[in-house]
Amino acid sequence: MTTDIIRTENISKHFGDVQAVSELSLNVRKGEIYGFLGLNGAGKTTTIRMLLGMIRPTSGTAFINGKIVSADNTELWGKVGSLVETPYAYPELTVRENLEIFRRLRFISDKKVIDNVVDKLKLNSYANRKAKNLSLGNNQRLGLAKALMHNPEILLLDEPANGLDPAGIYEIREMLSDLATNHGVTIFISSHILAEISRFSTRIGIIHEGKLVKELDTSQLEEISSKRLLINAGNIQLAYSVLVENGFNVEKTKDNHISLKDESAILKPDVIATLMGNAGCPPTLLKVEEEDLESYFFRIIGMKGGIQ
């Protein structure tokens, strides 16, 4: 039996006349990495702030570990680590001094946790540098260090790759994957970096204009992604006629190429090449295109960019 560690029931949040989140219902299971995807302003940060009890929903209910989320429910937050928007640090204090303050706030008696988390986030070279002198990426690492210091069972992370270079993004991805796979940590991570999220999340929820428009297991992506065989030829009109006469469902693209979505054509483009060659219009382009997560995302929210 699966356990829902994070759950929302029709939560909505209005700021005056602005509806930031609308009747959002989702569930995140134990040990799962749930990628929460959306454009800037889609409602990702507002959702995370409601999950953390930082703001109250206008309506609906959020649960963590089966308990209703409330800012004053201190029992909940001992098991939760979070990073929301720009991580805050005391600018005049060093990385180590910031972490020492947070260690005390968390009532962690073991002082070695600071060395451990500094090493884990590769902040060793910056441990004695003032927070105000950190790069955006290292400031993000400091925020993650504070989120991880107490070995939480649940992580709520809002755009954790912000400001990180490719190597840093890879390191964070590997660390989060290890926490989920080998330590059973449940991770809810928001991002607009679609390709990156698809590499390590186990499930994806797409939010657009405050509404959850799609939810799927990452393993399903290949099955539901749109595919097509893209064709061009010296005599495009003849090629079009030949393919129609042979029973293919032919479409023309905006740039005057031919698009075939027939499975037989996608699986055996060599047959199409032979057919066209025998008809006197050999292909000058024959390419199977398959959606990545970014293209799929844009198609789902109805924006240009997906395979039409």
Rosetta blueprint (number, residue, H / E / L):
1 M L
2 T L
3 T L
4 D E
5 I E
6 I E
7 R E
8 T E
9 E E
10 N E
11 I E
12 S E
13 K E
14 H E
15 F E
16 G L
17 D L
18 V E
19 Q E
20 A E
21 V E
22 S E
23 E E
24 L E
25 S E
26 L E
27 N E
28 V E
29 R E
30 K L
31 G L
32 E L
33 I E
34 Y E
35 G E
36 F E
37 L E
38 G L
39 L L
40 N L
41 G L
42 A L
43 G L
44 K H
45 T H
46 T H
47 T H
48 I H
49 R H
50 M H
51 L H
52 L L
53 G L
54 M L
55 I L
56 R L
57 P L
58 T L
59 S E
60 G E
61 T E
62 A E
63 F E
64 I E
65 N L
66 G L
67 K E
68 I E
69 V L
70 S L
71 A L
72 D L
73 N L
74 T H
75 E H
76 L H
77 W H
78 G L
79 K L
80 V E
81 G E
82 S E
83 L E
84 V L
85 E L
86 T L
87 P L
88 Y L
89 A L
90 Y L
91 P L
92 E L
93 L L
94 T E
95 V H
96 R H
97 E H
98 N H
99 L H
100 E H
101 I H
102 F H
103 R H
104 R H
105 L H
106 R L
107 F L
108 I L
109 S L
110 D L
111 K L
112 K H
113 V H
114 I H
115 D H
116 N H
117 V H
118 V H
119 D H
120 K H
121 L L
122 K L
123 L L
124 N H
125 S H
126 Y H
127 A L
128 N L
129 R L
130 K E
131 A H
132 K H
133 N H
134 L L
135 S L
136 L H
137 G H
138 N H
139 N H
140 Q H
141 R H
142 L H
143 G H
144 L H
145 A H
146 K H
147 A H
148 L H
149 M L
150 H L
151 N L
152 P L
153 E L
154 I E
155 L E
156 L E
157 L E
158 D E
159 E L
160 P L
161 A L
162 N L
163 G L
164 L L
165 D L
166 P H
167 A H
168 G H
169 I H
170 Y H
171 E H
172 I H
173 R H
174 E H
175 M H
176 L H
177 S H
178 D H
179 L H
180 A H
181 T H
182 N H
183 H H
184 G L
185 V L
186 T E
187 I E
188 F E
189 I E
190 S E
191 S E
192 H L
193 I L
194 L H
195 A H
196 E H
197 I H
198 S H
199 R H
200 F H
201 S L
202 T L
203 R E
204 I E
205 G E
206 I E
207 I E
208 H E
209 E L
210 G L
211 K E
212 L E
213 V E
214 K E
215 E E
216 L E
217 D E
218 T H
219 S H
220 Q H
221 L H
222 E H
223 E H
224 I H
225 S L
226 S L
227 K E
228 R E
229 L E
230 L E
231 I E
232 N E
233 A E
234 G L
235 N L
236 I H
237 Q H
238 L H
239 A H
240 Y H
241 S H
242 V H
243 L H
244 V H
245 E H
246 N L
247 G L
248 F L
249 N L
250 V E
251 E E
252 K E
253 T L
254 K L
255 D L
256 N L
257 H L
258 I E
259 S E
260 L E
261 K L
262 D L
263 E H
264 S H
265 A H
266 I H
267 L H
268 K L
269 P H
270 D H
271 V H
272 I H
273 A H
274 T H
275 L H
276 M H
277 G H
278 N H
279 A L
280 G L
281 C L
282 P L
283 P E
284 T E
285 L E
286 L E
287 K E
288 V E
289 E E
290 E E
291 E L
292 D L
293 L H
294 E H
295 S H
296 Y H
297 F H
298 F H
299 R H
300 I H
301 I L
302 G L
303 M L
304 K L
305 G L
306 G L
307 I L
308 Q L
